[in-house]
Amino acid sequence: MTEAKTSLKRTLVGKVVSDKRAKTVTVLIERRVKHELYGKIVGKSSKYHAHDEKGEYKMGDMIEITESRPISKTKNWVATRLVQKASLV
């Protein structure tokens, strides 16, 4: 019996906002949540540093990041796959 094992690690999809650091990309995750008091839908965002071993992801790319063990002081996410390439303007 070969069942597909579901991963317990969180995955998020966001936009690369910086690729200046070596082997690291900064990913902006935007989400829409309901304000607890006023009930209005507001946009919230978080930035995560993700490990990019080959330096293949560039600014503007939509990528998926997965939680991992701490790689450095601020890095505990790994860039796993490219969702959408940045559009040329």
C-alpha positions in Angstrom: 0.0 0.0 0.0 1.7 3.2 -1.2 -0.2 6.2 0.2 0.9 9.8 -0.5 2.2 11.2 2.7 0.8 14.6 3.5 3.4 17.1 4.6 3.1 18.8 8.0 5.1 21.7 6.8 3.3 25.0 5.9 3.5 26.2 2.4 2.8 29.8 1.3 2.7 31.5 -2.1 4.1 35.0 -2.5 6.0 37.5 -4.6 9.7 37.9 -4.6 10.4 41.5 -3.6 14.2 41.3 -3.2 16.9 38.9 -4.7 20.0 41.0 -3.7 21.3 38.6 -1.0 23.3 35.6 -1.8 21.2 32.3 -1.8 18.3 34.2 -0.3 15.1 35.8 -1.6 12.7 38.0 0.3 9.1 36.9 -0.3 6.0 39.1 0.4 3.0 37.2 1.4 -0.3 39.1 1.2 -3.5 37.9 2.7 -7.0 39.3 3.3 -8.5 39.0 6.7 -11.7 40.3 8.4 -11.0 43.0 11.1 -12.1 41.5 14.4 -13.9 44.6 15.7 -15.2 46.4 12.6 -15.7 43.4 10.3 -14.1 45.1 7.3 -11.8 43.1 5.0 -8.3 44.4 5.3 -5.1 43.4 3.5 -2.2 42.2 5.7 1.2 41.3 4.5 4.3 39.6 5.9 7.9 39.3 4.5 9.9 36.1 4.8 13.4 35.3 3.9 13.6 32.0 1.9 16.6 29.9 1.0 17.3 29.9 -2.8 20.4 27.7 -3.3 20.8 28.2 -7.0 19.7 31.8 -7.2 17.1 31.0 -9.8 14.2 33.2 -8.5 14.2 36.9 -9.6 12.3 40.0 -8.5 8.6 39.9 -9.4 8.4 36.1 -9.6 5.5 34.3 -7.8 7.0 31.4 -5.8 6.0 28.8 -3.3 7.9 28.6 0.0 7.9 25.8 2.5 8.8 25.8 6.2 12.1 24.2 7.2 14.6 24.0 9.9 16.4 27.3 10.8 19.0 28.0 8.1 20.2 31.3 9.6 19.1 33.9 12.1 16.2 35.1 9.9 15.8 32.2 7.4 13.6 29.2 8.1 11.8 28.9 4.8 12.9 27.3 1.5 11.9 28.3 -2.0 10.4 25.2 -3.5 8.9 26.0 -6.9 8.1 28.8 -9.4 4.4 29.5 -9.6 4.5 32.4 -12.2 7.5 34.1 -13.9 7.7 37.9 -13.5 6.1 39.7 -16.5 8.3 42.0 -18.5 7.2 45.6 -18.5 
